[in-house]
Amino acid sequence: MPFHFDAGTPQNQHACVSRREQDWIVYTCPLCPGYERRMHLSTGEIKTRPGADPYILHTGVFVPTGLEHVGSLPN
């Protein structure tokens, strides 16, 4: 199941890179050094470390390994 977050409108929006670290999904922004958003899979807890510009909005998608092409399969 993909995990997605979207924080705002397309203006001033950056796409984050995601990875899994144990029970956490970690999103980082390649354009904002220091920005990190963590989502705990079991508890739903969210932790965010803001980047330098608080007005940049971030979006990201995490797709678990092995499900990258599920949406592209024929019905």
N, C-alpha and C positions, 0 to 999 in steps of 0.2 A: 504494500500500500504506500503510495507516495505521500510525503509530508511536505506541506507547502505553507509559506507565510508570505503575506503581501502587505507592505506598510505604506499605503498611500497611492498617489497618482503617478502617471508616467513622467511628469516634470521632475527633474533632479532625482531620478531613480537609478540605483545601481543594482545589477544582478550579482548575487552572492554565489560562492562556490560552497558545496556542502560535502561533509564527510561524517562517518559515524565513529564515535569513540565510546565503546562499551554501550551504556544505556543512553547516551546523549547523541543528538544530531547537532553538529556544529556547523554554523554558517559563517564564512568570512568574506569580506569584500576585497577584491584585488585592487580596487581604486582608493580605499580608505584604510590606511595603515592603522591597526589597533581595533577596528570594528570587529565585533564577534557577537553572535547570538547563539545561545544554546537552548535546546528543547529536550527535556527528559522524556523518554518514551513511556515509562511506567506511570510517572506522577503528573506529567503535563507541566511541570515547573519550567519557567523560562527565565534565563539570565541573559542580560545584554550588557556588553561593554561598548559604549559609543565611540565612534570615530572622531576625527578632528572637527567635522562640520555637522552639527546636530540637525541641520535642515535637509540633509541628504536622506532620502527615503530608500529603504532596502527591500529587496524581494529575493526569494530563493525557493528552490525545490530540491527535495532529497528523494531519490529513487533507489531503493535497496538493490544491492548487487544481484544480478540475475533477472531483474524485472525491467531493465533499460529498454527493451524492445517490445514489451507486452502490448503497448498501445498501437504498435505498428503492425501487429499480426492481423491477417484477414479473419473475418467473422466466420 
